[in-house]
């Protein structure tokens, strides 16, 4: 049976500890918190897509304050992603 030196054992222990952390970090970095909270997936169903077009065409945001600008930007982002544009 092969004996490990304390240095070799320390390296194995360190790698076995760090490897899962690195792998999990890469998976978690795939989406940021914003995408996890507001994920706008493309709508594939034709009926729902038609309904969504009608709904989005009838939305109007009155005002030019910061809140209204943020709402417009978010609706535009949602529409692009959900409609596949």
ABEGO torsion letter per residue (X at the ends): XBBBBAAAAAAAAAAAAAAAAAAAAAAAAABBAAAAABBBBBBABAAAAAAAAAAAAABBBBEABAAAAAAAAAAAAAAAAAAGX
